[in-house]
Amino acid sequence: MHSADRRQSADEQSRKKGGARGPSAGSAYPAPVERLIVELGRLPGIGRRSAERLAFHLLKASTDEAMALSGAIADLKRSVRHCSVCFNLTDTDPCAICGDTRRDRSKMLVVEQPKDLIAIEQTGMYRGLYHVLMGRLSPLDGVEPEDLTISALLSRVDDALKNAGGEPIGEVILGLNPTLEGDGTAMYLHDELAGRGVAVTRLARGLPTGGALEYANKAVLADAIEGRQSMQ
Ligand SMILES: [Zn+2]
């Protein structure tokens, strides 16, 4: 099953559950307030009590303020998509990085998530392109190669026309998180890339094991890019 489908069915399940203890199940709130509390409560790190607090904040806020929030959410879902080349989040296609002719388009740095890309961009140390996998391999959780953007990655390596600017890739830099699953994904990609005529390197091991790229400090990340090592 595709991961998006799994998410969809998980959403449906939680919606059903939410519905069961919705207004009809004895909520003291008017239905629109209860609905907002339920929706806010789906956000990561927001429990029922926080959701109530946010809902009451929005009730007290001016109409303009509340509509600015709902407008920002609507705009986000309308205009932000994944770059068709590298899968970075973007409101243009290709994204600003793939479209930048001053960047070195022969280099591709592979990361798990868009937020890893942002962490690396903030170091200012890397001027090549990226490829966002949209996750990492995790056989135990049922995340298989076809659930990630690996086939698009290999297409970019095999066919220069699939890469930004039609330029051939010369080096693939694996920038996965230093976790068991990140390492497993790096090994899988290394094996897939063997014999395709590209150099495969990985970020230097300055990153703490088990840590996450997005939380590494700039200097450590910059060293990891500078000191990247060839994978044998
Ligand atoms: Zn892109």
Boltz pocket constraint, residues with backbone or C-beta under 6 A from the ligand:
constraints:
  - pocket:
      binder: B
      contacts: [[A, 83], [A, 84], [A, 85], [A, 86], [A, 87], [A, 88], [A, 94], [A, 95], [A, 96], [A, 97], [A, 98], [A, 99], [A, 130]]
      max_distance: 6.0
